Amino acid sequence: MQIYLSTLTENDYETSLEAVEEAFKDVEMSNHDEQQLINKIRKSEDYNYELEVVAKNDEGSVIGHALLSEVIIEDEQDQHTALALAPVSVLPEYRNQGLGKALIQAVEERAKNHDYDTIVVLGDPEYYQPLGYANASNYKIHSPFDIPKAYFMVKFLTDDNRPSGEVNYPSAFN
């Protein structure tokens, strides 16, 4: 079976939301509204379709999805535009085959091509740390959410700029 990664098109809007909902259906740590978050992000003024990737099987069905959206990392001196990786999903029958990693690498490449240098993610450290994500608090980057520090991570795409401060998510995340 062949799997293809591609930029989301309008034809994929509904099927991608259905795939995301299905992917998170049995995930214990989920609030099960990831598809609603995606809808809100897509309607926001800062949405960039080039930072949204889907995986399709050889029948053309969406089987995985990843999305990056802008956030602001802010301290007393500076504001820095970064990205949040949320959500990443793969249908259960396609998991443990490297598809989530491929989706993440695809959106990271697109982020680099758009001159972004920092990505934050809220997720399982056992999954994200092998992909180069580190505890954000080690870099003085803090989540606005009340979560264990280990679950809030950062990845720097360049060595140039390392922002610090609190991450401010857009209203779509509220």
Disulfide bonds with the S-S distance in Angstrom:
none
